[in-house]
Amino acid sequence: MADRRTPDEEAGMTERLRQLGERIGEAGVRREQQAHDLREQEVDTQKRASNLARGFQLSGEFVAGILLGGGAGWAIDYFAGISPWGMIVGLLLGFAAGTLNVMRSAGVVAQQGSSWTKKD
């Protein structure tokens, strides 16, 4: 014996199936939107981390230039006995070198020996 449904039951099942399809479609759209939002958050987080790393790199180069210049000036003062002039000149040169290194790393000043500064 075949299971026969009345036309009202068929119409009710068809309507429930249509509603179920709509809900599944809406859930899929919400899921895609959530995945898109999550990808955007990950990209933003990566950009912030990259910018932070770049900032630490540039500040490290600047501080290293000053420390090396100051150290060289102190060594000159210590061995030549011309205190405080070696330290003063060393700090100034270290500041200038650190600033130049930061500007080169940031792309503000061309790297030494770059192709556009060479004469062919």
N, C-alpha and C positions, 0 to 999 in steps of 0.2 A: 504494500500500500504506500503510495506516494504521499509525502507530507504536503498538503495543499494549504495555501494561505489565502485569506480573503483579500479583496482589493484594498480594504482599509488597512489591514496589517501590512501589505506590501507598501502602501503609501507611507505608513508610519515608519517602516524600516528604511525606506528611501530617504525620508526626511532626516532621520537620525544619522544615517550614513553621510548625508550632505553636511550636517552640522559637525560631525566628527572630522570630516575632511577639512572644513573651515578651521576648526580648532587646531588640527595638526599643522595646517598652513601657517596660522598665526604663531604657533609655538616655534616653527622653523624660522620665521622672520625674526622673532625675538631672540632666538639663539644666534642667528647670524649677526644681529645688531650687537649682542653681548660680546661675541667673538671679535667683531670689528673694534668695539670700544677697548677691549683688552689689548689688542694689537697696538692701538694708538697709545695706550698707557705705557706699554713696553717700549715703544719707540721714544716717547718722551723721557722715560727713565734712562734709556741708553744715551740720549742726547745730553741730559743733565750730567750723567756720569762722565761722558766724554769731555764736556766742557770743564768739569771740575778737574779732571786729570790734566787737561791742557793748562788750566790755571796754575796747578801745582808745578807743572813742568816749567812754565815761564817764570814763576816766582823762585823756583830752585835755581834756575840759570842766573837770575839777577843776584840772588844772595851769594851764590858761589863766586861770581865775579868780584863782588865787594870783599868777601872773605879772603879770596886769593890775593887780591890787590893789597888788602890790609896786612895779610901775613907776609907778603914779600916786602912791604914797607917796614914792618916790624923787624924782619931779618936784616934789612939794610941798616936800620937804626942800631940794632944790637951789635952787628959786626963792624960797622963804619963809625959808630959813635956820633951820629949827626942828629940825634933825637931832637925834636919830634918830626923833622922834615921828611924823613923817609916814610913814616907812617901816614902823614898828611898826603904826600904825593901818591903813595900806594893806594890809599882809600879813594882818592879822586880818580886815578886811573882804573881802579877796580869798578867804581861806579860807572865810568864811561864804558868800560868793556862789558859790564853786565847789561847796561842799557842797550848797547849795540847788539849783543847776543839775543836779547828779548825781541828787539825789533826785527832781526833776521829771522828768528823762529816764527814770529807772528806774520811774516811776509810783508812787512812795511818797507824794509830795505832789502835790496837784492843780495843774494848770497855772493860771496867773493868768488870771482871766476865764472859767473853766470854767463850764458851765451850772448846776451844782449850787451854786455859791457866789453866783450872781447872785440878787438879790431881784426877783421879778416884781411 
